[in-house]
Amino acid sequence: MALQLQAKHFLLACLLILALIQTSKAGGGIATYWGQNLYEGSLAEACNTGLYSYINIAFLITFGGGQDLGLNLAGHCDPTWNTCTKFGAEIKTCQSLGVKLFLSIGGASGTYNLTSAEDAKRVAEQIWNSYLGGTDSSATRPFGDAVLDGVDFDIEVGSVLYYDSLAAYLKNYSQQGKTVYLSAAPQCPYPDAYLGTAIDTGLFDFVWVQFYNNRDCMYTAEAGVGPLLTSWNTWSSSLKSGKLFMGLPATEVAAPSGGYIPPEVLINQVLPVIVKSSNYGGVMLWSRYYDFLSGYSSKIISYLNMLKNPLWSIISMFK
């Protein structure tokens, strides 16, 4: 018995040493969406909270079918009047703090649609030159010379076709230097009707599934966490690449059809389970405005930071 105990302690010591010399791969960041409510504060203010690892600037609501790109930031600025350039400096501030910023395309309403693979290629080129690392001097750049880190797909209306092509064309621009990150925000029923084919390409770095507004795959007080965790496991086992995030509303009002999880339920019943998934990435909250009102991220950030620590998973083995 004494030898067994010594062996166990020796193994623990070795694992702790290994953990200390490795970078954590557990993930555990918080993603959110900014840009759809004037009262959520500025982009820089969101980044300066230290709460978010990823912010999706929402939304690019017009693209495809030969249209010019159309950005809607709900009162923060108007690109037609060139008033969004003020956020260029804020984007750079956020990036200096280690926050990755994505242009979120789509949303629940808008005039967007891809008509062919060639159309998808044209849209990718437009986004590259207007928001990413493109240098076409004839392109309009709403954020000036600031270069976003990637593109988020939040496709909820229109045709389901050619988003796999758009992802491929955008990802191909990574060959020109800076990595173009791709993220997606599918609904929780698997596979997602709009983004299933695109996600199946394996090109997406982050997938923040919306586990709300869909009763069969979200938390409810009556059903508990069971349907939610079953859906998580389906996504986790099916995702070919990238990190998987649990997308949640930051308040009950943020999801009219339900799915809000009290922070204590998330911490005690959900996170200890999903963190065991090899592709666990963290939590996505809709949205910065609702999180600003509720302080949801502030209530879970300490626990998420603990899960990021490589020592946590090792210590838990011996509990």
N, C-alpha and C positions, 0 to 999 in steps of 0.2 A: 504493500500500500504506500509506504514512504517513497519507494522508488518511482511508483506511478505518479505521485504528487510532484516529485522533483522533475520528472520528465515533462509534466504538464506545465510547470512554471518555466522550465527551460524553453519549451516551445513558445510559450507566450512571450518571453523575453526576446526570442529571435524574431517573432512576428512584429513586435513593437519596434525593433531596430529597423527592420525592413520598411515599416510604415513611415518611419521618420525620415528616411532617405528617398522616399518616392513622393511624387505629386499625387494628390488625391484624384481619383477617377470617379468618385461617387456622384459628382454633380451636386445639385441641391440649390441651384439659383432660382430666382423669381423673374418671370417675364411678365410684361404687361403691355397694354395698348394705350397710347397717348394721342390726342388730337381731335377727340370727338366731343369735348365739352370745354368751353371757354373758362369755366371756373375750376379746372383741375390744376391751374398754375402753369408755369412755363416748363419747357422741356428740361432746361438746366436745373430747375428746382426739383423736378422728379429725379434726375440723376444724382443731385447733391444729397438726397436723402440717404444714399448708400444702401437702399433696399433692393434695387433692381440690377440684374445682370444683363437683361435684354429688354429693349423697348421697341415696340412696333409703332411706327408713325403712321397713323390711319386717317384716311384711306385714299388711295388712288382709285377713283370711282369710274373713270372713263379711260378706256383703252380698247384697242382691237378694231377690226373692220375698217381700217383706214382713218380712224379718228386720231386727233391729237390727244396726248395724255392730259387727264384732268384730275387735279388734286383738290380734295375737300378736307380742310382742317377745321371746320365748324366754328368759324369766327376768330380763330387764332391769327389768321392772315388770309390774304387773297392773292394767289399767284398771278392772276390777270393784271393786278396792280403792282406786281413785283414787291409785295410786302412780306413775303416769306423768307427773303434773304436774311432777315434778322436772325433766323434760327440757324444759319450757317455756323456762327460762332458758338452757339449753344451745342450744336452737334459735335463740334471739336472738343468742347469742354467735357461732354459726356464720354467721348472716346478716350480722352486723357485720363478719365477715372476708371477706365476698363469696361465701360458699358458698351455692348454691341447694339447698333441701331439698324433697324430694318425698315424698308418701305413696305407697308402692307397694302396689297392690291386686292380690290374686290369690295367686300362688305355686304351688308344685308340689302343694300339698294345701290343702284348705279346703272350706267349704260356701258357695260363691259361685255365683251364677247370675242372669242377667237374663231375666225372663220376657216382657217386652214393652217397647216404647218408653216407655210410661208408667212402668213399673218403673224403667227407666234414668233417667228424669227424677227420680223419687223418691230414688234412690240418689245422684244428683248433688246434690240438695238436702241430703241427709243429710251428705255429705262436705263440702259448702260450709259448713254450719253447725257441724260438729264439728271440722274441721281447717283450713279456709280462712278467708275473710273474713266469714262469716255472723254475724249478730247475734241470732239466735233465742235468747232467754234460756232456753227450755225444752230446748235441745240440750245433750247431754253433750259436753264438750270435754276429751279425755284429756290434752292438753298445755296446758291452761289457756288463757290469752289469746294464746299464740303462734300466729302465722299462717304456715302452710307456703306455699311458693312454687308448688306445683303437685301434680300427680298422675301417678304412673307406672303404666302398665298392664303387668303381668306375668301374663298370662292363660294358664294351662296345663291347666286341666281344665274340665269342664262344657260348656255350650252355647257356640257361637261367635257367637250372635246378640246384636244390640243394643249392642255395644260402640262402634259408630259413633255411635249415639244418645247414649250416655253421654259420649263425647268432645265431641259438639256441645253438650250441655247444660252440661258443665263449662266449656268454653271460653267459652260465652255469659256466664258470670259475670265475665269480664274487663271487661265493659261497666260494672261497678259500681265500677271504680277500678283496683285492683291487678291486673296481668296474672296470669292463671292459666295457668301453663306445663303442657304435657302432654308426657310421654315414654312410650316403649314399648320393651319388651324381647322382640321376636319371636325365634323360632328361625331359624337361617340358611337352611333350605330356603325358596325364594321361590315364591309368597307364603306367609306364615305362616298356618297353618290357623285359628288363633284370632283373630289381629289384622290379617290382611290387609285386610279390608274397612274397619276403623277407620283404619288407617294411610293407606289410599287416599283418605280424606277430605281429606288435606292439612292437618289441624288440629294435627299433632304437631310440637313444636319440636325434640325430640331423639328419635332412634331408635338405641338401643344394641342392635345385633343380637348374639345369642348364637352366636358362631362356634365352638361346641364341643358335644360330645355328639352330633354329627351328622357322620358320617365323610365324606359327599359334599361337605361345604362347610367343612371345617376343616383345620387343619394337622396333618400326621402326619410322622414322621421318614421314612417310606417315600415318600410322595407329595410331600413338601415343601410349598412355599407355593402351588403352582399352583391346587388346588381352592379354597383360601381366597380368593385374589385374584380368581378367576373369580366366586365368589359375591359378593364385595365389589362388583365391577363391575356385577353384576346389580342389586344393591340400590341402588347409587349412581345408576345410570341410570334406575331405576324410581321412586325416591323423589320425590314431588311437591313436598315442602317440608321444611324442617327440616334439622338437622345429623345426619350419620350417624357413629356411633361403632363401633369394633371391640370387641365384647364378648369377653373372654377370662377363663379361670380364672387366679387368681393363684398356684395351685400345681397340681401334677398330681392331688393328692387332691381338689381342688375340682371336678373334672370326671371322674367315674368312667368315662365312655365316651370320654374323650380330647379333645384340642384344645389342650392346654397348649403354649405356644410359649416356648422359652427366650428371655430378654430380648435376647440378642445377635442372635438370628434376627429378632425383631421389629424391632429397631433397624436392622439392616443390609439385610434383605430385604423387609420389609413396609411399614414407615412411609414410606420414601422413595417408595414407589409410591402408597399410598393418600392421602398428603397432597396429591397432584396433583388429587384429586377436588374439584370446586367445593363440594360439600356435606360435605367431611370435617370432623368435629367433635372427634375425639380417641379415647380408649380408655376402655372400661368394664371394670372388674375385679370378678369375683365371688370373694370378697366382702371386706369390711373385715377380717373375721377371718383369712381366708387370706392377705390382703395383709400383715396384721400379722405373721403367722408367717414369710412369705417375703421381705418387703421388696421385692416386685416393683415397686411404684410408684416406690420410691426409686431403682431401677436404670434407670428409663426417663424420669423426670421432667425431667432436664436436657436430654435430646434433644427431648422434647415442647415444652419451653419455647423451645428454639432454633427449632423449627418455627413457633411462634407469632409469632416476629419477622418483620415484613414484609420485612426485608432479606434473609431467607434465600431466599425464592422468587426474588427478583431476582438475587441473587448466583449462585444455581444456574443461571440462564439463561446465564451466561457461563463456566460450567465446561466 
